């Protein structure tokens, strides 16, 4: 690979600097750098961040390639500035064995748009009854460290306790989809004023909060790590804040759509707004933003959930839950957190790169933009403004809630170990 000189970028939003990449590594960071024969990228005014890391992505392969594949999903990830994604286990077959997680891992290696770290299922078939092959998945070529039944809750307290005890032996983490199943039977949206007016089955906040409360106490009891997926309510924030003050080893994520959208959107009856957990109230949105700013919520994770058009182009009750998010995540965070003054770009680097890499043990990712580090980088034109057009997505699916909405920021370049995966806003 030739040398690449990124000239005049604002590293983590700070002073303009030059960054010289040589092969897979950052060779130097400073002012007035030069390199004979290097490819020069003029980056004046642009923001340079470490490559983004998503701890919660659905790539659908194997089994639902009509929605997404590892290739199309990682192309979408690269387009959004990501250099590593963690692929959820709710595939067909379920990623509950060493064989399936190794298949996903090797597909990621083969396609090369970003690193793919499979997440292993906690229970066999996501059925919540028997522990999956946690140790075998960890010892496999995929080196699984994160386990989740996402899409379903590990609702049995004994099973959850056993999983927490098991992963503790190798420093793993259980990522919980916090949804008490009996409290959400027939639920279609957030339980509140809007659900009552629309006559749709309500999804109460307590269904999330009760599971989080139980699981942080279980994690404390066994001395293990627990991660809360897609936290969505103000009450959940308070429980996690309390748990951290107590010294419990809990981390939490929030999705971009829960930072921006509210249950008022459901009044349109457009199934693109149907998601799990559901869009909540304005009060919840503001609480989530504050919690992400103060560190109670550790990271932003996309919960990128692609669906074919027939699963969304239907009546609300029959529609699948989920939204695509990899290609718009950084823009939503810029609008909701940076432009509101809640986060600096350095803090964005923490919430979208350093912290998710640390939680998931993603080697070589979430590293500082400094000499000697892997050249996993994202270059953002933060001054850009444009309407979201899903026709231009790299993802195979188009179920975005932002179609036609103006969002700020555009990823112009993404580098995976010094190799450009996105150049001038287009896939390399």
Secondary structure, DSSP 4 states (H G I P E B T S, - for coil): ---EEEEEEEETTSSEEEEEEETTEEEEEESS---TTPEEEE-TT-EEEEPEEEEEEE--TTT-TTT--HHHHHHHHHHTTEEEEEEPS-SSS-S-SHHHHHHHHHHHHHH-SSEEEEPBPSBGGG-SSSB--HHHHHHSTT---EE--TTS----HHHHHHHHHHHHTTT-EEEE----TGGGTT--EESSHHHHHHTPPEE-HHHHHHHHHHHHHHHHHHT--EEE-S---HHHHHHHHHHHHTT--EEEEE-HHHHH--GGGGGG--GGG--SSPP--HHHHHHHHHHHHHTSS-EE---EE---GGGTSS-GGGSPP-B--TTTHHHHHIIIIITTTS--HHHHHIIIIIHHHHHHT-TT-S--SSTTSB--EEEEEEEEEEEB-GGG-SSS----TTBT-EEEEEEEEEEETTEEEEETTEE-
